[in-house]
Amino acid sequence: MENVVLRKDFMTKLNEITIQIKTLVNARDVLRTRYEQSEYHKLKEKNPHSVTPPTPEDEEIYRLLNAIQQLDKYIKELQDEQFVLLKEQD
């Protein structure tokens, strides 16, 4: 009986982490698409080694890039947590 309860707790926790990861990945994809459609990104793609002059929209682009990096960080943390949980179950 105790094993069933532990297994249910494990599955619930694993499911919660999986849903959080999917949500963050979807959010990151939305932000990445928005970044890729920006003029800043298009200029960088054309001239990757040149310095792109700053524009008023750059502040928003930097926020997008920062948000994408933060989401990547949280996704990695959740994946690590998920891995540990799976290892403990073995």
Backbone bond lengths (Angstrom), bond angles and torsions (degrees), N, CA, C in turn:
res aa  C-N    CA-C-N  psi(-1)  N-CA   C-N-CA  omega(-1)  CA-C   N-CA-C  phi
1 M - - - 1.462 - - 1.529 110.92 -
2 E 1.343 115.30 -43.28 1.463 120.14 -179.86 1.531 110.75 -63.20
3 N 1.339 116.55 -37.54 1.466 120.73 177.53 1.522 111.67 -62.02
4 V 1.302 117.03 -38.18 1.468 121.82 179.38 1.523 110.01 -64.53
5 V 1.321 117.29 -42.77 1.465 122.10 179.29 1.528 110.02 -64.99
6 L 1.345 116.92 -45.26 1.463 120.67 178.58 1.518 111.29 -62.47
7 R 1.315 116.51 -41.08 1.469 121.15 178.76 1.523 110.76 -63.88
8 K 1.332 116.64 -40.59 1.464 120.98 178.79 1.520 110.49 -65.54
9 D 1.341 117.19 -43.26 1.469 121.13 177.08 1.522 110.68 -61.00
10 F 1.333 115.98 -42.83 1.459 121.45 178.62 1.528 110.52 -60.56
11 M 1.312 116.56 -48.47 1.466 121.07 -178.33 1.528 110.96 -64.79
12 T 1.314 117.61 -38.96 1.465 121.69 178.37 1.523 110.21 -63.32
13 K 1.326 116.67 -47.51 1.462 121.28 179.84 1.526 111.16 -63.69
14 L 1.323 116.22 -44.03 1.464 121.20 178.78 1.527 110.81 -61.81
15 N 1.302 117.07 -41.57 1.464 121.71 178.90 1.530 111.02 -65.14
16 E 1.324 116.86 -41.90 1.473 120.92 178.51 1.526 110.81 -60.97
17 I 1.330 116.37 -44.98 1.462 120.30 179.64 1.525 110.50 -64.30
18 T 1.324 116.63 -42.96 1.466 120.99 179.75 1.524 111.40 -60.73
19 I 1.317 117.00 -42.58 1.469 121.15 178.50 1.526 110.35 -64.53
20 Q 1.329 116.92 -42.04 1.472 120.40 178.36 1.524 110.76 -62.42
21 I 1.322 116.99 -42.63 1.464 120.51 178.83 1.523 110.45 -62.07
22 K 1.324 116.95 -46.71 1.472 120.76 -179.98 1.523 111.01 -60.27
23 T 1.315 116.76 -41.51 1.465 121.29 179.79 1.521 110.86 -63.13
24 L 1.331 116.53 -46.36 1.461 120.65 179.83 1.532 111.73 -66.30
25 V 1.317 117.25 -38.57 1.467 120.70 177.92 1.530 110.05 -63.73
26 N 1.318 117.05 -42.26 1.472 120.26 177.93 1.527 110.90 -63.02
27 A 1.317 116.94 -42.92 1.466 120.71 178.51 1.523 110.54 -63.13
28 R 1.331 116.33 -43.89 1.464 120.57 178.65 1.527 110.92 -61.30
29 D 1.326 117.00 -40.86 1.462 120.78 179.85 1.529 111.75 -64.04
30 V 1.323 116.70 -38.28 1.469 120.83 177.50 1.523 109.83 -63.48
31 L 1.331 116.45 -46.86 1.467 120.37 -179.98 1.526 111.13 -65.84
32 R 1.316 117.43 -40.14 1.465 120.90 179.79 1.528 110.50 -64.48
33 T 1.317 117.51 -39.35 1.466 121.13 177.15 1.518 110.21 -63.23
34 R 1.316 115.91 -43.10 1.468 119.73 178.73 1.528 110.77 -62.75
35 Y 1.322 116.60 -41.82 1.464 120.85 177.74 1.526 110.58 -63.16
36 E 1.329 117.03 -45.49 1.460 121.17 -177.47 1.526 112.52 -64.79
37 Q 1.316 117.13 -22.23 1.462 121.13 178.25 1.529 112.33 -88.52
38 S 1.320 117.47 -5.82 1.457 120.98 -177.08 1.529 111.26 -75.59
39 E 1.304 115.25 153.50 1.462 120.78 176.83 1.530 110.41 -63.78
40 Y 1.299 116.40 -36.43 1.465 121.51 179.02 1.529 110.42 -56.45
41 H 1.329 116.10 -48.20 1.457 121.02 -179.34 1.528 110.42 -64.34
42 K 1.317 115.95 -42.24 1.470 119.80 -179.45 1.527 110.64 -61.97
43 L 1.344 117.44 -41.33 1.466 120.75 177.24 1.529 110.84 -64.80
44 K 1.326 115.99 -41.03 1.461 120.18 179.14 1.528 111.56 -64.77
45 E 1.321 116.69 -36.44 1.462 120.59 178.75 1.529 110.77 -66.33
46 K 1.332 116.59 -39.59 1.463 120.59 -179.98 1.518 111.28 -69.28
47 N 1.331 116.79 -40.22 1.464 122.57 -176.27 1.527 110.36 -132.33
48 P 1.329 117.55 75.54 1.469 119.95 -174.10 1.531 114.88 -64.52
49 H 1.326 117.36 -24.76 1.465 119.38 -176.14 1.515 113.54 -100.18
50 S 1.311 117.01 -1.25 1.464 118.85 179.60 1.522 110.31 -97.31
51 V 1.317 114.54 158.74 1.458 120.51 177.96 1.527 107.19 -84.56
52 T 1.318 115.84 125.27 1.456 121.03 179.10 1.521 108.27 -89.25
53 P 1.331 117.42 125.81 1.470 118.38 -179.23 1.534 110.76 -63.14
54 P 1.341 116.68 140.73 1.465 119.83 -178.67 1.528 111.92 -68.21
55 T 1.307 114.19 145.79 1.463 121.71 176.60 1.521 108.07 -127.43
56 P 1.333 117.23 166.67 1.479 119.14 178.72 1.528 113.60 -58.35
57 E 1.332 117.34 -28.72 1.468 118.56 -178.99 1.530 112.27 -79.34
58 D 1.334 117.96 -9.96 1.461 120.66 -178.40 1.518 112.77 -59.19
59 E 1.308 117.62 -35.05 1.466 119.84 179.12 1.525 110.17 -59.15
60 E 1.317 116.61 -42.38 1.465 120.29 177.92 1.534 110.52 -65.83
61 I 1.319 116.42 -39.61 1.461 120.71 179.29 1.526 110.20 -63.44
62 Y 1.325 116.66 -44.01 1.468 119.48 178.47 1.528 111.17 -62.90
63 R 1.310 116.31 -36.15 1.474 119.37 176.13 1.529 110.61 -65.70
64 L 1.335 115.66 -40.48 1.465 119.38 177.43 1.528 110.60 -61.55
65 L 1.324 115.98 -47.05 1.465 119.96 179.94 1.524 111.13 -62.09
66 N 1.321 116.57 -41.28 1.458 121.10 178.37 1.539 110.40 -63.54
67 A 1.314 116.26 -43.33 1.467 120.31 179.53 1.529 110.73 -63.89
68 I 1.328 117.06 -40.25 1.464 121.14 178.06 1.525 109.87 -62.22
69 Q 1.328 116.85 -43.60 1.467 120.68 179.07 1.524 111.33 -64.24
70 Q 1.325 116.69 -40.35 1.463 120.04 178.35 1.521 110.76 -64.44
71 L 1.324 116.69 -42.73 1.466 119.76 178.07 1.522 110.66 -62.39
72 D 1.332 116.96 -41.85 1.467 120.40 176.85 1.525 110.68 -58.35
73 K 1.323 116.15 -41.46 1.468 121.32 179.67 1.529 110.61 -62.23
74 Y 1.335 117.22 -47.43 1.463 120.76 -178.87 1.523 111.87 -68.10
75 I 1.324 116.57 -36.46 1.467 120.29 176.69 1.526 109.43 -61.68
76 K 1.322 116.79 -45.47 1.468 121.49 179.48 1.533 110.49 -61.64
77 E 1.321 117.03 -43.74 1.469 120.17 178.80 1.526 111.46 -60.43
78 L 1.328 116.18 -43.36 1.464 119.72 179.55 1.531 111.29 -67.91
79 Q 1.324 116.90 -37.85 1.464 119.89 177.29 1.526 110.78 -64.22
80 D 1.336 115.88 -39.24 1.468 119.88 176.52 1.526 110.57 -63.38
81 E 1.324 116.06 -43.30 1.467 120.77 178.55 1.531 110.22 -62.15
82 Q 1.319 115.51 -41.96 1.464 121.16 178.78 1.533 110.29 -62.80
83 F 1.319 116.80 -42.26 1.463 121.42 179.00 1.530 111.26 -62.11
84 V 1.324 115.88 -45.76 1.471 120.39 178.96 1.524 109.98 -60.79
85 L 1.303 116.17 -43.67 1.466 120.40 179.93 1.535 110.48 -60.68
86 L 1.326 116.31 -43.01 1.460 120.33 179.86 1.535 110.79 -67.09
87 K 1.318 116.98 -39.54 1.473 120.35 178.86 1.526 110.64 -64.16
88 E 1.323 116.95 -39.49 1.458 120.98 179.54 1.523 110.99 -64.75
89 Q 1.312 116.56 -30.62 1.453 120.97 -177.32 1.523 111.59 -74.46
90 D 1.332 116.29 -25.93 1.483 119.96 -179.31 1.461 112.95 -66.73
